[in-house]
């Protein structure tokens, strides 16, 4: 009788105990995520007084559109930047901050970099231990421009990488709702994740109650639709961003005869050779283990995800719907670092357990690995130095632009003078300061009248330059960090010379 009662109590309390344990686990995981996110934001904020805080071309456009949405006056016409829903939605929240909005976005973007390193370490450690995590983080640090321009000027690719890695981490822990949320975030940053995000939304809907079915179906439609809806309201054109994304001005796959194959070749310039080789060997080893055990492990699915991401990007480039730029592959590169890190940890564990390598031999192996990575380390150091110099220039231009506009008589005078023309890389920065749509500014290379605001080299044609008189800047100033303002109108009541 006692045995029967004990069995009955076990069968009755076991589900309750599992539920309590699961709830505690979710609460603990929630606190862990809160600590990682807050810590990343704090570290990112600390970089502002230490590193230059110049903003890049695309982030300026997202800031302008966020501000315009807040004022119900969205205008994306004739812009060279493609919309990205998540940065724009975030910048809508930053709109009331006014001139501080660029710095707030920069904190969010740099926090994405910090969080991506924490997550690539966390995912690899979860699969193969501390060494795998350290190797994966080191591999991510060696990816092209990751610690350079992409982080310093506030680009969104590190944030996308963090979202994809967060989805992988949550899925490994069987946190399905969190996985869905992170995939949605990634889907609002890059279209390559759409197949996985939409598939997961539909799977989430199929396995749940009516509210899960409704939520999953809505998200499956809303994620891709948000990219086109923004341009529909801002430009009355669904494919405006697609056309903007195919303007290849700095080389890349679109300039090759077969853009799809060129996109695959970009992976070599994106990642260091040892990291790419480690991924390929790790993926091959995972496939062999799958064939032997008849069970695909996590590394198989991660490897398939990497190849699939690159393949989708190659198709988009081949169809000329995207440029196939190397930075678009960075989320796949983050997952590849996890696979490569697991290979390194597995190899060390296997040889160490077999006793095939002695202590001095391990030192030699470590030195050889460092020598193999040394060229890439030198490249990354150079990229960081160049990014700091470029960021300082961008920051100087940001800080000096209000004074340059004031020298022209102020915003109202500049806008009344006629068309405003700017240099090719200054469009969104000047549009932000003048509070005008990005597409309303003209190219300085075709300026005939009005006001020209330019930095760096002269862009006004020599034939028409004598029509303008100088209002700010000049031959004696540092042209790379100072604005030159030319006008055919009176400035602040002064007659033109």
Secondary structure, DSSP 8 states (H G I E B T S, - for coil): -HHHHHHHHHHHHHHHHHHHHHHHHHHHHHHHHHHHHHHHHHHHHHHHHHS-----HHHHHHHHHHHHHHTT----TT-SS---HHHHHHHHHHGGGGGGHHHHHHHHHHHHHHHHHHHHHHHHHHHH-HHHHHHHHHHHHTSTTTTTHHHHTT-SHHHHHHHHHHHHHHHHTT-HHHHHHHHHHHHTT-GGGHHHHHHHHHHHHHTS-HHHHHHHHHHHHHHHHHHHHHHHHHHS-TTHHHHHHT---S-SGGGSS-HHHHHHHHHHHHS-HHHHHHHHHHHHHHHHHHHHHSS--HHHHHHHHHHHHHHHHHHHHHTTSS---GGGGHHHHHHHHHHHHHHHHHHHHHHHHHT-S-HHHHHHHHHHHHHHHHHHHHHHHHHHHHHHHHHHHHHHHHHHHHHHHHHTT-HHHHHHTS-EEE-TT-HHHHHHHHT--GGG-EEGGG--SSEEEEESS--S-HHHHTT-EEEE--TTS-TTTSEEEEESS-BTTB---
